[in-house]
Amino acid sequence: MDDLNDKIKERWQQRRKKSYNWTKLVIMFVVLVAILWAIGKMNNSVDKINWATTPERVQPVDSTSVPAGTTP
């Protein structure tokens, strides 16, 4: 029974060592910073766009209409 417990403890420690190594944590942190930086850059570029400008509608000129106050 002690043999089985030792094997389980050994496997648990090996898995912990593999999953939390420093190089992996540093790389994950660098990727996180890069993602946050990219989101910030995209947010700034969207803020510069003027969303309120829409083309004005121009009424077509009717050449057959007569201005008010004049008689044909």
RAHULIN-V758571 format. One record per residue. N is the residue number from 1. PHI is phi in whole degrees, 0 to 359 (999 if undefined). NEAR is the number of other C-alpha atoms within 12 Angstrom. D_FIRST is the distance of its C-alpha to the first C-alpha in Angstrom with 2 decimals. Layout:
BEGIN
N_PHI_NEAR_D_FIRST / N_PHI_NEAR_D_FIRST
END
This chain:
BEGIN
1_999_7_0.00 / 2_297_8_3.80 / 3_300_9_5.31 / 4_295_10_5.22 / 5_297_11_6.42 / 6_296_12_8.72 / 7_295_13_10.04 / 8_295_14_10.86 / 9_297_14_12.56 / 10_296_14_14.35 / 11_296_14_15.65 / 12_297_14_16.81 / 13_292_14_18.66 / 14_294_14_20.24 / 15_295_13_21.51 / 16_296_12_22.95 / 17_296_14_24.68 / 18_289_14_26.20 / 19_278_13_27.50 / 20_238_15_29.17 / 21_267_14_31.06 / 22_293_12_34.52 / 23_296_13_36.58 / 24_295_14_35.42 / 25_295_14_36.22 / 26_294_13_39.60 / 27_297_14_40.51 / 28_296_15_39.63 / 29_294_14_41.77 / 30_296_14_44.65 / 31_296_14_44.55 / 32_299_14_44.60 / 33_297_14_47.61 / 34_295_14_49.36 / 35_295_14_48.91 / 36_296_14_50.26 / 37_296_14_53.17 / 38_296_14_54.05 / 39_297_14_54.04 / 40_296_14_56.35 / 41_295_14_58.70 / 42_294_14_58.92 / 43_296_13_59.62 / 44_294_12_62.44 / 45_290_12_63.97 / 46_288_12_63.99 / 47_294_12_65.66 / 48_282_11_68.52 / 49_282_11_69.42 / 50_270_9_72.31 / 51_281_9_71.27 / 52_281_9_74.42 / 53_282_7_76.87 / 54_230_7_77.93 / 55_295_7_81.00 / 56_282_7_83.99 / 57_276_6_85.64 / 58_255_6_89.22 / 59_286_6_91.61 / 60_293_8_93.62 / 61_276_9_97.31 / 62_266_8_99.51 / 63_286_7_102.70 / 64_269_8_104.54 / 65_279_11_104.12 / 66_250_11_106.99 / 67_300_11_106.41 / 68_294_7_107.17 / 69_93_6_110.74 / 70_245_7_112.38 / 71_249_7_114.21 / 72_281_8_114.24
END
